[in-house]
Amino acid sequence: FGGSHVQQSGIFACNPTRCPMHTYRESIYLGDCALPRGCVKAILHDLVPNWMGPTYDMLRKNCCHFSNEFAIELGVGEIPSWTHRLASVGAIVQDTLHVNKATIDSIVSHVEGDKYNLDS
């Protein structure tokens, strides 16, 4: 799964560990998928609407998030949590910064409003 500026699926195929957009540390065996090829294709087809290129987000909806959902749909369980831990922590930091900025903006607005009320 990867990002795109055009409204198309972000799901694409490549051989294991051969995607040129990534550096791979190791392969992780999740188990065997007993589903026939047609079922796997159907799962991918069903995933497309939720994994469009423009919805890619490095912290909240990236290739690890897609891999996790795909693995669950294949019935082999979740990918290890450490594979997307950095993105999860990054999302928490980003959310915290946004909340703090909103709080600071609110305080500044309030203080500036009081300043104008005192001048009148």
C-alpha positions in Angstrom: 0.0 0.0 0.0 1.3 3.4 -0.9 0.2 7.0 -1.4 -1.0 8.7 -4.5 -2.4 12.1 -5.4 -4.9 10.5 -7.8 -8.1 8.7 -6.8 -6.9 5.2 -7.3 -6.1 2.2 -5.2 -3.0 2.4 -3.2 -2.7 -1.4 -3.2 -0.1 -2.8 -5.5 1.8 -6.1 -5.9 5.5 -6.8 -5.6 7.6 -9.7 -4.8 8.4 -10.2 -1.1 11.2 -7.8 0.1 11.5 -6.3 -3.4 9.5 -3.1 -3.1 11.9 -0.3 -4.1 10.2 2.1 -1.8 11.2 0.2 1.3 14.2 -1.2 3.2 13.6 -4.5 4.8 15.0 -5.6 8.1 13.6 -9.2 8.1 10.8 -11.4 6.9 8.4 -12.6 9.5 6.5 -15.8 9.1 2.8 -15.3 10.1 1.6 -18.8 9.2 0.2 -20.4 6.1 -2.9 -19.1 4.4 -5.1 -22.0 3.5 -7.4 -19.8 1.3 -7.5 -20.5 -2.5 -6.1 -17.9 -4.8 -9.6 -16.7 -5.8 -10.5 -16.0 -2.2 -7.3 -14.0 -1.7 -8.1 -11.9 -4.8 -11.6 -11.3 -3.5 -10.2 -10.1 -0.2 -7.9 -7.7 -2.0 -10.8 -6.5 -4.1 -12.9 -5.9 -1.0 -10.1 -4.0 0.6 -9.6 -1.5 -2.3 -12.3 1.1 -1.3 -10.7 1.5 2.2 -7.1 1.7 0.8 -7.2 4.4 -1.8 -3.9 6.2 -2.6 -4.9 9.6 -1.3 -5.9 8.2 2.1 -2.3 7.2 2.8 -1.0 8.7 6.0 2.6 7.9 7.1 1.5 7.7 10.8 -2.0 6.4 10.7 -2.6 4.5 7.5 0.6 3.2 5.9 1.9 -0.1 4.5 2.2 -1.7 7.9 -1.5 -0.8 8.7 -2.5 -2.4 5.4 -0.3 -5.4 6.0 -1.9 -5.9 9.4 -5.5 -5.7 8.0 -4.6 -8.0 5.1 -3.0 -10.6 7.4 -6.1 -10.6 9.6 -8.4 -11.0 6.5 -6.2 -13.9 5.4 -6.7 -15.6 8.7 -3.0 -15.6 9.8 -3.4 -13.1 12.6 -1.9 -9.7 13.2 1.6 -8.6 12.2 3.9 -7.9 15.2 3.1 -4.7 16.9 6.7 -3.5 16.8 6.5 -3.2 13.0 4.2 -0.1 13.3 5.1 1.1 16.8 7.1 4.1 15.6 4.2 5.3 13.5 1.8 4.8 16.5 4.1 6.8 18.7 4.4 9.5 16.0 0.6 9.7 15.7 0.3 10.2 19.5 3.0 12.9 19.5 1.3 14.7 16.6 -2.1 14.5 18.3 -0.6 15.9 21.5 1.0 18.8 19.6 -2.3 19.6 17.9 -4.1 19.6 21.3 -1.5 21.8 22.9 -1.5 24.2 20.0 -5.3 24.5 20.1 -5.0 25.2 23.9 -2.3 27.8 23.4 -4.3 29.4 20.6 -7.3 29.6 22.8 -5.4 31.2 25.7 -3.8 33.7 23.3 -7.2 34.6 21.9 -8.6 35.0 25.3 -5.7 37.1 26.5 -5.9 39.3 23.4 -9.7 39.6 23.9 -9.1 40.8 27.5 -6.5 43.3 26.2 -9.0 44.8 23.9 -11.7 44.9 26.6 -9.3 46.8 28.9 -8.5 49.3 26.2 -12.2 50.3 25.7 
